[in-house]
């Protein structure tokens, strides 16, 4: 048998050995590579090729019959090349073995296969290539379930329940010459047997652009959030600084008011150095002026008191001895005599002391010395009532002289001329000090007005910034709410395999990374895709597993709803499903034509159901298999 096999070529058709055999005697293998399957020059096969399997060894009939209706894994012993022609587009046919002997298609066109090819039990192996992209990271995969709201439970309310299983695959990819390594996401339908949706060997993924909100992309909104946050932070800092400045100004104005009202002695410390020095100098100047005014007033009051309380003392003997009598504005009294002498009092009436008063006091023509306050002077007369000769004594005189000793009969008590000038100078000094205090006070008032103007301006700025902060914060909150609510970008339908399992996916233009992403099924009904940014940022994007399958309601001839058709998958393209009911062979049957969505490669599934009973219950049973 072995000899027989090696000397003849046996051909199997549909798994059955053909009787015609061709001898190998005298024939030698061609010593060159196989370049073509078929004939490229107008003699191509007129038919459909589903697969080509090239072996390095002859196979037994049992092997051929066992594998002829089953897909291979590409790892079978002796399998040199395995082309499934599942690319669905392009001109490249990819080899499913590890040899990677890819072929180029010349002529012909891609069609949807209806070949009865099944899957072997156990672990399956498949491969695909993403068009114009290279794998740039390890993959992440996760089994999850679509959820649909279904009424149930004791309360009968709708709750999310798990339905169809899916497998999400995510990995970083990069185009030739590309800068970013965008994440490609593929969502596989899963059959009840656990088999994934078949994929073409060559996948052209649609680009899922950055989702937009109000015409703005997420990046633009995030940039707006970043800018608004900086503006809000800046406004808050400005408001805090303005508030601090206003509080400082309030304190400074209080200190200035204390200085103006002379109720305090504080100095300014919490203000810019130049203004602090200037204001403190003005406060010090006012205090110095007030001190000078107090001194001037004290001097004037002292002189006035001396004038008011000034007295003239008339002595009986020289050197201020003997009996004495004094005269002043408050009346004359004995101011210092010898013990045993009678206390005599005199009257200062208009400053004139007449003969009668002196005689009554026993001092007419006996005065020998005169003492007086600095403020006063005495003009004495030889006779009564200012008669005779006169002389003015301006200071203490221990002896009036021979010409005036014991001859004074009247006198005028006057303000000393020198003292008058001193008092006038003191009054002028007090007036000048008052003017200086008024000038220094006005300077501080001007400073206070300046400070109040600055404070009013800062309060105005603070009000404006508070209003702007409120507006900016409101805008920022709106953007954050919008971002928190999320912006949806649908996953497009990429392919539908012959069993109706769908493959959705896309190239996430807004998500790129240099490392393998991570997938997690969260408790909120969302699939979380975590990835690290190129600058070590932490990013996450969510895929909402809560969905709803499109529904189509069929009505009877009276327009009443009699049947509800539900799509088998949830892709947005399923909204394009069309169900046409046509007349059948008789009134009891009809023809139902279900037109599926068209994928990006132009493939479309059209199901035609003939002789379907019109009875709703039986109609549903037929379509449900």
C-alpha positions, 0 to 999 in steps of 0.5 A: 500500500505504501509503495502504491501510494508513492508511485501514484497521485490520488485525487479526492473530491468532496472527501471521496477518492477518485478512481482515475490515477496518474502514475508518477513514474519518470516524473520529477518535482519542479525545483522552483517556488510556487508563485501562483494558484490558478492561471492569471492570463484569462484562464482563471477559475470560474467559481468561488474559492473559500479556502486554500490549504497547501500541505508538505505531505500526502494526507490520508483519506480519513484526515481529509474527510475529518477536516474538509468541513472544519476550519483549521487552526494553522498549527496542523503538522505538515501544513505549509500554507493556509489561506481562508480568504476572509479579508473581505477587502483589499488585494492581500490574502493572509496566510494563517500559518506561522510561515506568513506566506501572504499572497496577492489577489489578481482579479476577482472580487470579494463575496460573502461566503456561504460555504458550510465550514464549521469550527472544531471543538476546543480552542480555536485560533484565528488572526487578523491584521488592522489595515495600515497599523502596526501593533504597538503594545500588548493586548487587553481582553475582557468578557462582559455582557450587554445589559438591557432594562427588563421589567422584573422583581416584586415591584415590576420595575425595569432593571438592567439585566445581563443578556448577550456576551461580548469580548472587548479587545484593546491594544495600542497601534501605530501608523507608519510615520505616526506620532501617537499610538492610538488604541484600537478597540474591537468588540466581538459577539460571542455565540452560545457555544462560546465561539467569537465572531469570525473576523476578516483577516484584513480589518479596516477600522473606522476612526472614532474621532474625539467626541464633541459637545456643542461643536467642541471636542473633549480636548477643547473642553478639557482645555477650556476647563483647564483655562477656566480653572486657572482663571478661577484660581487667579480670580480667587487669589486676586479676591483674597489679595484685594480683601487683604489689601482692603483690610490693611487699608481699613487698619491704616485708615483707622490709624490715620483717623486716630492720628487726626482725632488725636485718640491714638499713637499707633504707627502703620506697619502693614502697607507698602514700604514707601506709603508706610514711611510717608504716612508715618512721617506725616503722623509723626509730623502732626504729633510733633506739631501738636507737641509744639502747639501744646508747648506754645499754648502752655507758654501763652497760658503761663504768661497769661496766668502771670499777667492775671496773677501779677502783683506789685509790692510796695515797701516802706523801707528800702531793700524790700523791708518794713511794712508792705502792701500789694496790688493785683488784678484780684485785689491787694492783700498783705503779701509778706510783712513783719509779724504783728503788723496788720494785714492791709488789703488794696484794690486794683481798680483799672490799674490805678492806685490813688492817693486816698487808697495809699493814705488809708493804708498808711503808704502815702509818701513812705514808699522806698522800694518796689517789687513787681511781677515780670508781667507788670510795671509801675508808673509812680506820681509825685502827687495825687491823681497822677500829679507832679512828676512821674517815673516808670519802674519796670522791674524790682527796685530795692530803692526808688532813689533819693528823688522818689523816696517817700514822695509817691502819692499815686501810681498806675500798675501797667503791663510791662512793655517787654512782657507785652511783647513776650506775650504777643510773641507767645500768642503769635507762636501759638497761632503759628503752631495751630496753623502748623497743626491744621496744615499737618492735619489736612495733610493727613486728611488728604492722605486719608482721602487718598487711602479711601480712594484706593480702598474704594477702587479695590472694593470696586475691583473685588466686586467686579472680580467676584461677579466675574468669578461667579460667571466663570465658576458657573461656566466651569460647572456647566462644562464639568457637568457636561463632561461628567455626564459624558459624551458618547461616541458609538462603536461602528459595525465593522463586520457581521459573520455568516452566523450573524455575530457582529464585530464592532470597533474603531480606532480611538483617535482621542486615546493613545498610549505607549503601553498595554491598556487595561480593561475592567468591568465596573459595577456601574454597568460600564466597561472601563478602559484605563491607559497611561498617557505619554506623559504618565497621565492617568486616563480612563474612557468608558464603554456603556454596556447598558443598551437597547436592541431596536424593535419593530412592531408589525400590525394586522390589517386593522392596524393593531399591533400583533407582533414585536420584532427585536434585533438580535444585536444592539449596534446602531446600524441595526436601526437600519433594519428593514422588514418587508411583508409580501403576499404569499402563495395563499392568504394563510402565508406570506414572504418576509424579507429582512434586510440587514445593515450594510457594513463599511465594506458594502456587505449586507445580509438579506434574509428571505423567508417564504411561506411563513404563516401569517398567524402571529404566533406561528410567524414568530416560531418560524423566525425564531427557528 
